[in-house]
Amino acid sequence: MSGQCIKCGKEVKLVCNGCKTALGADGNLLEEAGYCGLTCQRAHWPYHAPACMDGRRRKTLYRAADLAQLLLCKVRERLWNTSINHVASDEDGNIMLYEAVYRGTKFVPFPNELFKNAQEKDAVLVNLTCRSALIYLHCLLMMMLRGEVARIDELYLSPKNNRRHIVTQCLSGNQDSNTAYRHSIVKITLKSGDQYALDVSGAQYGYPNPLTPWGRYFETRVEYIEATKSLGHHKRFHRYLERPEQGCEGIKTCNEEIAGVINSAIEKWQSENTKLKDMLRLQEEAFRHKREEFFASVEKSIEDKRDILEEARTRQIQFEMRKATELKPHRTKVFGKKGPTW
């Protein structure tokens, strides 16, 4: 321990405990506030408190972002819905997926053995899931961040500078590319005014870190923003296959059913363990232990409700096939653009 007391200039003998693991606006560790003793620390607290508290909130936000991204990958792996029989990748990290013949509507095992490393696997797990992610994780984000942030928005944008392309070779002969679609993320504004982009599915473009300071994200990864909506827009808009009529219950989408299982699992876990907000503030070892317990609990709930979720998936596939048949005589273009090859 070295340096000068920031209050009186004497030799440092203690540092602020809150600063030890707090983060600066760039996501790096905050510079510790050092003092010669408790007297100077207490006298300086009114001046130091705002920066210290902001640093703690940033740490909470980074942990929340990592937890949300990990949970998304675990949910996707448990409920994988595309049968793949071959994966090819090049030296730039681009990935080609080849669909296998599968006539069922049940979820299928994720083909871990086809991927070279964890980065490829995670990129494919979150491929084309940005809207689903906002539906799955809506309540999780609310539970973790309520009271910690000033504002949360959902953004619909056109991405740029993608480091990775993922192309699916469909059985129909078409190719489906992750670069052929708009992208959805969350923009978070802290009480300090700092802003961050939360992109839990950014790994599909070669950006594995889920949280980035907004200025950097906007400059390097956004072509243009198409729409800004309040948190929950995607969840509200994609809740039903068919809107409920008077006296009838609507037919929920498969994503909404999955979100319901996740939300119930989170509420159950919090009632039996600890609040997610409190978990995010634990020391590192205790936090990692609780986080694994939390994931195991959610995954168990998904397995327990698998039959219900597969029924919802079957119902949605049948609904989409019926709608496609109804629209076919009037269709003027092919849905699902043919993506680039490499």
Disulfide bonds with the S-S distance in Angstrom:
none
